[in-house]
Structure formats: structure tokens, C-alpha cells
Amino acid sequence: MAIHQHTELTFRCPDCDGAVVFEYGSWQCEDCGHAPRHGAD
């Protein structure tokens, strides 16, 4: 039997402290539009 655990993680923007969300295939701040770097850069 599988156990499901829902965890709520919120990533904060280093520029404006807004919420960073995963939308349209990339991470971006909802407030200022900051896109954090990732390992492929």
C-alpha cells in the first residue's frame, strides 16, 4: 500500500522575497519575474 504525503514548499525570490513558482516549464518569481539559474546554465 502506498503512502501519500503532501508537502508544501515555498521558494522565495532573492530579489523581492516574492514566491517563486514553476510555470510553463521554468521557475519564475510571481512578483518581479526573476528567473533563478539552474544547473544547465
Residue frames as a rotation matrix with the C-alpha (Angstrom) as fourth column:
MET 1
0.584 0.812 0.000 0.00
0.812 -0.584 0.000 0.00
0.000 0.000 -1.000 0.00
ALA 2
-0.315 -0.686 0.656 1.37
0.675 -0.648 -0.354 3.40
0.667 0.331 0.667 -0.98
ILE 3
0.149 0.276 -0.949 1.51
0.868 -0.497 -0.008 6.27
-0.474 -0.822 -0.314 1.43
HIS 4
0.135 -0.031 0.990 0.85
0.705 -0.700 -0.118 9.76
0.697 0.714 -0.072 0.11
GLN 5
0.056 -0.157 -0.986 2.32
0.831 -0.540 0.133 12.74
-0.553 -0.827 0.100 1.85
HIS 6
0.547 0.169 0.820 1.61
0.651 -0.701 -0.289 16.24
0.526 0.692 -0.494 0.63
THR 7
-0.097 -0.637 -0.765 4.32
0.877 -0.418 0.237 18.71
-0.471 -0.648 0.599 1.47
GLU 8
0.889 0.384 0.251 4.00
0.452 -0.824 -0.342 22.42
0.075 0.418 -0.905 0.96
LEU 9
-0.126 -0.966 -0.227 7.27
0.873 -0.216 0.438 24.04
-0.472 -0.143 0.870 -0.08
THR 10
0.932 0.360 0.036 7.54
0.339 -0.834 -0.435 27.72
-0.126 0.418 -0.900 -0.86
PHE 11
-0.107 -0.977 0.187 10.61
0.991 -0.090 0.100 29.08
-0.080 0.196 0.977 -2.60
ARG 12
0.673 0.310 -0.672 11.28
0.397 -0.918 -0.027 32.79
-0.625 -0.248 -0.740 -2.08
CYS 13
0.718 -0.370 0.590 12.80
0.478 -0.354 -0.804 35.22
0.506 0.859 -0.078 -4.58
PRO 14
-0.031 -0.810 -0.585 16.23
0.989 -0.110 0.101 36.59
-0.146 -0.576 0.805 -3.57
ASP 15
-0.726 -0.264 0.635 15.41
0.475 -0.860 0.185 39.98
0.498 0.436 0.750 -5.13
CYS 16
-0.470 0.638 0.610 11.95
-0.516 -0.759 0.396 40.85
0.716 -0.128 0.686 -3.78
ASP 17
-0.913 0.065 0.403 11.07
-0.313 0.521 -0.794 37.96
-0.262 -0.851 -0.456 -1.38
GLY 18
0.057 0.948 -0.312 8.08
-0.991 0.017 -0.132 37.04
-0.120 0.316 0.941 -3.57
ALA 19
0.356 0.171 0.919 7.01
-0.249 0.965 -0.083 33.46
-0.901 -0.199 0.386 -4.27
VAL 20
-0.517 -0.540 -0.665 8.99
-0.830 0.128 0.542 31.57
-0.208 0.832 -0.514 -6.92
VAL 21
0.315 0.748 0.584 6.71
-0.406 0.662 -0.630 29.15
-0.858 -0.039 0.513 -8.79
PHE 22
-0.779 -0.494 0.387 7.15
0.075 0.540 0.839 26.55
-0.623 0.682 -0.383 -11.55
GLU 23
0.395 0.907 -0.148 5.07
-0.037 -0.145 -0.989 27.65
-0.918 0.396 -0.024 -14.54
TYR 24
0.917 0.086 -0.390 5.35
-0.380 -0.108 -0.919 26.92
-0.121 0.990 -0.066 -18.26
GLY 25
0.805 -0.572 -0.161 8.38
0.441 0.757 -0.483 24.68
0.398 0.318 0.861 -17.76
SER 26
-0.274 -0.942 0.194 10.57
0.442 -0.303 -0.844 27.06
0.854 -0.146 0.499 -15.75
TRP 27
0.024 0.180 -0.983 10.92
0.989 -0.150 -0.004 28.68
-0.148 -0.972 -0.181 -12.33
GLN 28
-0.480 -0.143 0.865 9.98
0.403 -0.912 0.073 32.37
0.779 0.384 0.496 -12.07
CYS 29
-0.870 0.171 -0.463 9.04
0.372 -0.391 -0.842 34.89
-0.325 -0.904 0.276 -9.38
GLU 30
-0.024 0.960 0.278 5.35
1.000 0.018 0.022 35.80
0.016 0.279 -0.960 -9.47
ASP 31
0.584 0.309 -0.751 6.03
0.515 -0.856 0.048 39.39
-0.627 -0.415 -0.659 -8.38
CYS 32
0.305 -0.557 -0.772 9.15
-0.434 -0.803 0.408 40.65
-0.848 0.210 -0.487 -10.18
GLY 33
0.926 0.127 -0.354 9.72
-0.376 0.350 -0.858 38.00
0.015 0.928 0.372 -12.88
HIS 34
-0.012 -0.984 0.175 13.15
-0.979 0.047 0.199 36.93
-0.204 -0.169 -0.964 -11.58
ALA 35
0.870 0.193 -0.453 14.19
-0.328 0.913 -0.242 33.58
0.367 0.359 0.858 -13.09
PRO 36
0.508 -0.715 0.481 16.73
-0.576 0.133 0.806 31.72
-0.640 -0.686 -0.345 -10.93
ARG 37
-0.139 -0.673 -0.727 19.68
-0.956 0.282 -0.078 29.99
0.258 0.684 -0.683 -12.58
HIS 38
0.836 0.363 0.412 19.69
-0.459 0.873 0.163 26.22
-0.301 -0.326 0.896 -12.81
GLY 39
0.313 -0.783 0.537 22.30
-0.028 0.558 0.830 23.52
-0.949 -0.275 0.153 -13.23
ALA 40
0.412 -0.121 0.903 22.30
0.852 0.402 -0.335 23.63
-0.323 0.907 0.269 -17.04
ASP 41
0.997 -0.032 0.070 23.47
-0.007 -0.943 -0.332 27.26
0.077 0.331 -0.941 -17.15
